[in-house]
Each structure stands twice: as structure tokens, then as C-alpha cells.
Amino acid sequence: MMTLDSTQTQGRTTKKATNLTLNIEVLAEAKKLGINISKACDAFLESLVKQEKERRWNAENIEFINEYNQITESEGLPLEKWRTF
């Protein structure tokens, strides 16, 4: 059984039980090695969600990013003259 973050309550993350279908051999090896399946799946899914959010944000903002990069290439950084490093 794996758990998923569903909400945060006063600093605690609540969990929700769910069913997964996993490779039998990998699951057996993980159990042999003492790997907490729920924690491992939760951590991987959290990482995957973060990556996907970043990918979508970049895709949604690509025009602005490209335009800003062109402006800074041609005009330099806006506050460059006050830069101390």
C-alpha cells in the first residue's frame, strides 16, 4: 500500500491510502533491502510532480523568457551600473 500527500494540516502532512501495481521482482528486492515502499514512491512522485510543474511553467512562459533574454543581451542587465560583484 502506498500513501500520497493530500493536504497539510498544522504542519503535518495527511496521507491517503491507494493501490499500486508494481514489478514483483523489484518489490521483493526492495523489501529485502528494507526500503520503505510508501516513502520511496511518495518521494519519487513528489519529485516527478515538481519536475512536471517546472516543465509546464517554462512552456507557459517561454515567450517572456526568450524576450527577456534578448533584451538583456542587447541592453545588459537593468541595474548593472550598481552591481558590486
C-alpha positions in Angstrom: 0.0 0.0 0.0 1.3 3.4 -0.9 0.4 6.8 0.6 0.0 10.1 -1.2 0.2 13.6 0.2 -3.3 15.1 0.1 -3.2 18.1 2.4 -1.2 19.7 5.1 -2.8 20.2 8.5 -0.9 22.3 11.1 2.5 21.3 9.7 1.5 17.6 9.4 1.0 16.0 6.0 -2.1 13.9 5.8 -1.8 10.7 3.8 -4.2 8.8 1.6 -4.1 5.1 1.0 -4.0 3.9 -2.6 -3.4 0.8 -4.6 -0.4 0.3 -6.9 0.7 -2.3 -9.3 4.5 -2.9 -9.0 7.0 -5.3 -10.6 7.1 -8.4 -8.4 10.9 -8.8 -8.5 11.7 -5.2 -7.8 9.2 -5.1 -4.9 10.7 -8.3 -3.4 14.3 -6.8 -3.7 13.2 -3.5 -2.2 11.6 -5.4 0.8 14.8 -7.5 1.2 16.8 -4.3 1.3 14.5 -2.7 3.9 13.3 0.0 1.6 10.1 1.7 2.8 7.9 1.4 -0.4 5.5 4.1 0.6 8.2 6.6 1.4 10.1 5.7 -1.8 7.0 6.0 -4.0 5.9 9.2 -2.2 9.3 10.8 -2.6 9.6 9.8 -6.3 6.1 11.1 -7.1 6.8 14.4 -5.3 9.9 14.8 -7.4 8.0 13.9 -10.6 5.3 16.4 -9.8 7.8 19.2 -9.1 9.6 18.4 -12.4 6.3 18.5 -14.4 5.2 21.8 -12.7 8.6 23.3 -13.7 8.3 22.0 -17.3 4.8 23.4 -17.6 5.8 26.8 -16.1 8.7 27.0 -18.6 6.5 26.1 -21.5 3.9 28.7 -20.5 6.5 31.4 -20.1 8.9 30.6 -22.9 8.0 33.7 -24.9 8.6 36.0 -22.0 11.9 34.2 -21.1 13.2 34.5 -24.7 12.2 38.1 -24.9 13.8 39.0 -21.6 17.0 37.2 -22.6 17.1 39.1 -25.9 16.7 42.4 -24.0 19.4 41.6 -21.5 21.7 40.5 -24.4 21.2 43.8 -26.3 20.8 46.2 -23.4 22.6 44.5 -20.5 21.1 44.0 -17.0 18.8 46.7 -15.8 20.8 47.6 -12.7 24.2 46.7 -14.0 25.8 50.0 -13.0 25.0 49.5 -9.3 26.4 45.9 -9.3 29.2 45.4 -6.7 30.3 42.0 -7.7 
